[in-house]
Amino acid sequence: MELWQVQEMRTALLVGSAVAIATACIGVFTVLRGQSFAGHSLTDLASVGGSAAYLLGVNQLWGFLAASVLAGLGMHAIGIERIRGRDVATGIVLATGMGFTSLFITLSMTGKSGGSAAVAVLFGSLFAINPQTVPLICLLAICSIIAMAVLWRPALFVTVSPELAHANGVRTGIINAAFMCVLGIGVALGSISVGAILSTALLIGPASCGLLLASRMRDAILSAGIIGVISIWIGVIVSYESYHWTGGKSWSVSFCIVAIILFIYLLCRILRSLGVINAVARRRAAVAHV
């Protein structure tokens, strides 16, 4: 019961759960669209916004959000015609983002603690989130979930067969641009929670597990959301309790969350290779037809 009496603990669990559910919805589509590396590249430009916001003394969430959404739209515009074009755009974003992040963190060292700047931007901490930012984070998470619900059918159509979708009058360019905006929001939410560098794990990890466990989109998103929330809760609790195990030196909450996600992903891969997951899926399908 001591855990629930700590304000930072309650904030971490609330924010982490909201972000995990939102990134699960976004992450499943990201993996299906083959844009996992694009999501990783967006984290590099999100770190630019976060480091610039830290340097200017502005709320980091605004920096993460502005940089990741603008970067997503920029990548879409540069690589709108060909897949190869998107790959080139992704490579450019990757290099440019890390360069500017390094610059802003270096400038932060002159007037503030450079170590604090690097940790806050690159690795984050759910325990360090300002309670006044919580409503905004939850609002962004809800908006991203609603956006994915609206984009559900056209985005899935464009993902499975872009040529057929275009032939049927679906505005693929608008759908892709809208998805990149939502992906940018997901990256920003992940960055404020576990840091820019590790946000890809929260976006892609649970989604990959969900796709391994389920054969239908709704089931995959539901599984990804559950795995994300479980990873957040276990990671937060382990990080908090590690203070007593390590003589007063707590494990990083971001590390604990990512470690749990990695463990669950490896477990899903092992079960899939052994045929356990496939057997369960076939049994569920048989029951559904009865």
PyMOL commands that set and color helices and strands:
alter all, ss='L'
color gray80, all
select helices_A, chain A and resi 2-5+7-32+36-56+60-78+83-111+114-123+126-128+131-160+162-167+172-194+199-213+217-245+253-273+276-289
alter helices_A, ss='H'
color red, helices_A
deselect
rebuild
show_as cartoon
